[in-house]
């Protein structure tokens, strides 16, 4: 049964996400290729991407369109890998803009405690919780955020980048996904 559109809240994303994705594309393309890449977007979206402000909220669909176009342009055979590559760059960009000082000095258990809350700083609605924390493992669960399938690698890459910024070798495995019929998305994380 499909939900009535009026029951589904509009998904929003912070401008920093659009800015970091734009910067990624600009590091990979120049001149006519860069121009051509941005002609794939409706004019209003292209303008939003170019003029986004870090702390403002924007329709999540714009980020989705960036991810889809990055996948088509850079790696159509493996769209998840294309998104992971981009988000490895964008997570470092966003961490350096917002969180580098915090992640670099806090102990792992404190970072984990606060990580789930960080989701709400970038996306709305939706709720990310640290469902379980162990000595060298954790489980994160995301509910209330009906994103597209190419959003899942965003979380994978973000977790890996955050771990790298803490000096950890992090492994991530998605063990539940709304796109596989589950009622939430879940990531099992281990580190050394």
C-alpha positions in Angstrom: 0.0 0.0 0.0 1.4 3.4 -1.0 1.4 6.2 1.5 -0.5 9.3 0.6 1.9 12.1 -0.3 0.4 14.3 2.3 1.5 11.8 5.0 5.2 11.9 3.9 7.1 14.9 5.2 9.4 16.8 2.9 12.9 15.6 3.3 15.4 18.4 3.8 19.2 18.6 3.7 21.6 21.3 4.9 23.4 23.5 2.4 26.8 22.2 3.5 26.0 18.9 1.9 25.1 20.5 -1.5 28.2 22.7 -1.3 30.6 19.8 -0.5 29.1 17.7 -3.4 29.4 20.7 -5.7 33.1 21.0 -4.7 33.7 17.3 -5.3 32.4 17.7 -8.9 34.5 20.7 -9.4 37.6 18.8 -8.4 36.8 16.1 -11.0 35.5 18.2 -13.9 36.5 21.5 -15.5 35.5 23.6 -18.4 32.8 22.2 -20.8 32.6 18.9 -18.8 31.7 20.9 -15.6 29.2 23.0 -17.5 27.6 19.9 -19.1 27.4 18.2 -15.8 25.3 21.0 -14.3 23.0 21.3 -17.4 21.6 17.9 -16.3 19.7 19.7 -13.5 16.6 21.8 -13.7 17.6 25.5 -13.8 16.3 26.2 -10.3 18.3 23.3 -8.8 21.5 24.4 -10.6 21.0 27.9 -9.1 20.4 26.4 -5.6 23.5 24.2 -5.9 25.7 27.2 -7.0 24.3 29.5 -4.3 23.6 27.2 -1.4 24.4 28.5 2.1 26.0 26.1 4.6 23.4 26.3 7.4 20.2 26.7 5.3 17.8 23.9 4.6 17.1 22.8 1.0 14.9 20.1 -0.6 16.6 16.7 -0.2 15.7 15.9 -3.8 18.5 18.2 -5.0 21.1 16.1 -3.1 19.5 13.0 -4.6 19.8 14.4 -8.1 23.5 15.3 -7.5 24.2 11.7 -6.3 22.3 10.2 -9.3 24.2 12.4 -11.8 27.6 11.7 -10.1 26.8 7.9 -10.4 25.8 8.3 -14.1 28.8 10.5 -15.0 31.6 8.8 -13.0 30.7 5.2 -12.6 27.4 4.0 -14.2 28.4 0.4 -13.8 28.7 0.8 -10.0 26.6 3.7 -8.7 27.2 2.8 -5.1 30.9 3.0 -5.6 30.5 6.4 -7.3 28.5 7.7 -4.4 31.0 6.2 -1.9 33.9 7.9 -3.7 32.1 11.2 -3.7 31.1 11.0 0.0 34.6 10.1 1.0 35.5 13.6 -0.2 32.4 15.3 1.0 32.5 13.8 4.5 36.1 15.0 5.0 35.0 18.5 3.6 32.0 18.6 6.0 33.9 17.2 9.0 36.6 19.9 8.5 33.9 22.6 8.3 31.9 21.5 11.3 33.4 18.7 13.4 37.1 18.2 13.0 38.0 19.7 16.4 35.4 17.6 18.2 36.1 14.3 16.4 39.9 14.7 16.8 39.9 15.1 20.6 37.0 13.2 22.1 37.2 9.5 23.0 35.5 7.0 20.7 32.6 6.3 23.1 31.7 10.0 23.4 31.9 10.5 19.6 29.5 7.5 19.2 27.2 8.9 21.8 27.0 12.2 19.8 27.2 10.8 16.3 23.6 9.9 16.0 22.6 13.4 16.9 24.8 14.8 14.1 22.4 13.3 11.6 19.7 15.8 12.6 22.1 18.6 11.9 22.3 17.6 8.3 19.0 16.0 7.5 15.3 16.5 8.5 13.2 14.6 9.4 14.6 11.2 10.5 16.1 9.8 13.6 19.5 8.2 13.8 20.3 6.3 17.1 23.2 4.4 18.4 21.3 1.3 19.2 24.2 -0.6 20.6 27.8 0.4 21.6 30.6 -2.0 22.4 34.3 -1.7 23.0 35.1 -2.0 19.3 31.7 -2.1 17.7 28.5 -0.1 17.4 25.1 -0.3 15.7 23.4 2.7 14.2 19.7 2.7 13.1 17.9 5.2 11.0 14.1 5.6 11.0 11.7 8.1 9.6 13.9 9.1 6.6 12.5 7.5 3.4 15.5 8.3 1.2 16.4 6.8 -2.1 18.6 3.7 -2.4 21.7 5.8 -3.3 21.5 7.5 0.1 22.7 4.4 2.0 26.3 4.6 0.7 26.3 8.2 2.0 26.0 6.9 5.6 28.6 4.1 4.9 31.2 6.6 3.6 30.4 9.1 6.4 31.0 6.5 9.1 34.3 5.4 7.5 35.5 9.0 7.1 34.6 9.9 10.7 36.5 6.8 11.9 39.5 7.8 9.7 39.5 11.2 11.3 39.6 9.6 14.7 42.6 7.4 13.6 40.5 4.2 13.4 40.3 1.5 10.8 36.5 1.2 10.5 34.4 -1.5 8.7 30.7 -0.9 8.0 28.1 -3.4 7.0 24.5 -2.4 6.3 22.4 -5.2 7.9 18.9 -3.7 7.3 17.5 -1.4 4.6 14.1 0.1 3.9 14.8 -0.7 0.2 14.9 -4.4 1.1 11.6 -4.3 2.9 12.9 -3.6 6.4 11.2 -1.0 8.5 14.6 0.8 9.2 18.1 1.1 8.0 20.8 -0.4 10.2 24.6 -0.3 10.1 26.9 -2.6 12.0 30.3 -0.9 12.6 33.5 -2.4 13.9 36.9 -0.8 14.3 40.5 -1.3 15.3 
